[in-house]
Structure formats: structure tokens, C-alpha cells
């Protein structure tokens, strides 16, 4: 399956990867959660080329993840902000940060998260929406829809 096919895959993980699954898009999202809004600031903080940044921002705007708005008319300049869809990516960025802090970094984490409610450093965690208990990979199992099971069987038969 080519990357272009992911956007129409039956699996929502595959479709999400089609939207945010490259390193540059994830760095743009990291920067947006850190407060970056302007093109030149994205360039400075990510090290991306302007062409690559422009492509990724256009894609995120077209998909509804990011909103583009003018802040200057002469010269015309734009800033970018997360839509509700984009803000919902926060747990993904935090999970990647926490995984990187644990497995790829030594010493003090380069970014720490402060809970605005209590002003304490925190490590957000996943919990069950029904009982509130913390959840990890060993505390859950997947239940596949009939349609997704059929797609998986079909793909297995093609090999």
C-alpha cells in the first residue's frame, strides 16, 4: 500500500498517519503547542527549508488542522494557529515527548509540562474514560469492527 492510499484506509490510525505521520509535520505541531505562530519562527525553530515548511503548512490548513490568518497587510504576512482538530493532537505530541524523554534522553527533560491548574510539573497519563483508572498497553485489548476484520483478512489473502 502506498502512502497516498493511507488517507482512505479503513483503519483510522492509517488515516491519521496520512495527516501527521512525517517528522516535519510533527515538529510543526510541537512548535505550535510551544506557541510558535509565524512562518519565520517555524523556520528558525525547526531547521526546515522554507519550501518544505510551506508545503506542510498548506496541507495542514487544507485538512483543517491549522488555521491561517493575516496579521499584516504590507507586507502580507500570516500566522498559524491550531483548530479544534489540531488541538486534539496534544496527547499525541505529549506521548511522543514522554517516550523520547524516557528512552532517548539523559538528564533533565528539554521540555517539562506545567499544569496551569496547580502550577506543578506533571506527566500527563492515559486513563479509562469509564472508571478513571490509569491505562497502559497491557491494560487494554482491541476490539476490531467487522469491517476492519474483513479488510485485514482481505489483505492477508493478497500476500
C-alpha positions, 0 to 999 in steps of 0.5 A, a space after each residue: 500500500 502506498 502512502 497516498 492510499 493511507 488517507 482512505 484506509 479503513 483503519 483510522 490510525 492509517 488515516 491519521 498517519 496520512 495527516 501527521 505521520 512525517 517528522 516535519 509535520 510533527 515538529 510543526 505541531 510541537 512548535 505550535 503547542 510551544 506557541 510558535 505562530 509565524 512562518 519565520 519562527 517555524 523556520 528558525 525553530 525547526 531547521 526546515 527549508 522554507 519550501 518544505 515548511 510551506 508545503 506542510 503548512 498548506 496541507 495542514 490548513 487544507 485538512 483543517 488542522 491549522 488555521 491561517 490568518 493575516 496579521 499584516 497587510 504590507 507586507 502580507 504576512 500570516 500566522 498559524 494557529 491550531 483548530 479544534 482538530 489540531 488541538 486534539 493532537 496534544 496527547 499525541 505530541 505529549 506521548 511522543 515527548 514522554 517516550 523520547 524523554 524516557 528512552 532517548 534522553 539523559 538528564 533533565 527533560 528539554 521540555 517539562 509540562 506545567 499544569 496551569 491548574 496547580 502550577 506543578 510539573 506533571 506527566 500527563 497519563 492515559 486513563 479509562 474514560 469509564 472508571 478513571 483508572 490509569 491505562 497502559 498497553 497491557 491494560 487494554 485489548 482491541 476490539 476490531 469492527 467487522 469491517 476492519 476484520 474483513 479488510 485485514 483478512 482481505 489483505 492477508 489473502 493478497 500476500 
